[in-house]
Amino acid sequence: MRVGLGWIASVAGWIVVVGGLALAGNAGAQQIAITFDDLPAHGPLPPGETRMEVAKKVIRALDRAHVPPTYGFVNGILVQQQPETIGVLGAWRAAGNPLGNHTWSHMNLNQHSAEQFEGDITQNEQLLQLQMKGKDWRWLRYPYLAEGDTAEKKMGVRAFLAERGYKIAGVTMSFSDYEWNEPYARCSEERNRKAIAWLEHSYLRAADEDIGYERGLAKELYGHDISYVLLMHIGAFDARMLPGLLDLYKRRGFTFVSLEQAEADPFYQYDVDPRLLAGPDTLEGAAGEKHLPMPQREDFGKKLDSICR
């Protein structure tokens, strides 16, 4: 677990950690929590597919892989814009999966004031309360993983979250899965099977490379695995690929756990207690604090942007 090498003081209601932090052994090695952003609708659809069909594919794949209840993070504006997608949230809940807050409009805190961002969070809460019916929806996933471009903004929002009982849904694995959804819609429109086959191959390759990348950072930083949190999106290509993706994680030795279980790992102390002064909530952030060189990652972006155009 992570243990303090300094001391902890309480200042004006905040818990301030002074001194360094070290990470010792972790019994939850190679555990991973799956999470989904942008419910009820993400990215363009291929011809003939509906948002409900996408959601049902995702739910079915999670169930068949015996994934524990999986948080989906909601942007309520999508329900306002596409009222029929309310059924996606209902299906998600009927399958036993919880919902969390992704702000009303997918607002980027780095580009807005803390007051605007806090208003966007609260605007989303009525929908979450109705859908969750007394269950725990007080998890926030920051859109764009943007936690504020100034210390004042970052700490102000953290104080707001602490007052309202929120925890932060961190991310320690991500292979930019969302980048494949738009090319898939284009290639499906063209019925380009060769291009779709490349999308399938590159998607799994990117996920596999991300496993090695993030585990490598964890071992460089701490000498062992942490419990990971994977960021996904409820897109059409994600739904198509999810059975194979979950099988990949199993073959790489991962056990699926809930978000609550994963974030019990001491790495996420800054997420589960927003009273703490902000610390790293990604492995890249932790490596950056120690000025460690970042491993190279393959960039699929150029080909994804150009394929089927």
C-alpha positions, 0 to 999 in steps of 0.5 A: 500500500502507499504509506506516508513518509511525512506527516498529515495535518488538517488545515481549514477542513483540508487534509494536507499531506506533507512529505513523500509517498512510497508504494509497497506491496499490493495484494490486488495486483493485475485487477482491472475495473472497466468503466464507460463514458458518454452514456447514453450516446457516443460517436456516430452510428454505422448504417442501420444500428441504434443506440439501444443496440449498441448498449445491449451489445455492451451489456451482453459482453460485460455479462458474459465475461462476468464483469462486476457492476460497471459504472457508466458516466452520464452526460444528461444533455444527450437525453435532452437532445435525443430523448429516445436514448433514455432507454439506454440508461434504463437498460444499463440500470436493469442489467445491474450497472450503476451510473455516475456523473460526467457533467451535464454537457461534457464540459471541459473544466480547463476552458470554463470557470469553476462555478460554471463547471460546478453548475454543470455537475449539479444540473446532471444530478436530478437525472442520476437520482431518478435513474439510481433510486437511492444507490451510489451515483456520487462518482465523477469522471472529469470530461477530457480528464481535465481537472483544471488549468489553475491550482485555484480552479482545481482545488476549488472544484475538489472542495465542491466535490468533497462537500457533496460527497463525490469521489473521482473516477480515476483512469490508469488504463486508456488506449483512446478507444473512442478514436475508432468509432468514427472511422468504423461508421465511415467504413461501414457506410462504404462496406469496406471489409478490408478497412474494418478488418484493419480497424479490428486488428489495430484496436486490439493491438492498441489495447495490448500495447497500453497494457504493457505501457501502463504496467511498465509505468507502474512497475517502474514507479512502484515495483509492482502492479496497482489495481487499474481503472480502464476508460472506455466509451459506449460507441458502436465499434467499442460494442463490436469489439468488447467481447474480444477486448475483455478476452484480451484482458483475461489472457493477459492475467487480469481479474475484473473488479468493481470501480470501488474495489479498484479505487481501494488501492492506495494509488487512488487516495486523491480520488476517493478523498477530494479533501486531499490536495490534488495529487497524481491520478494517472500513472503518467502524472505520477511518472511526470512528478518524478521526471521519469522518461515516458515510453514511446507509444504507437500513434494510430491517429493519422491512419484512423483520420484518413481511412475510408475518406 
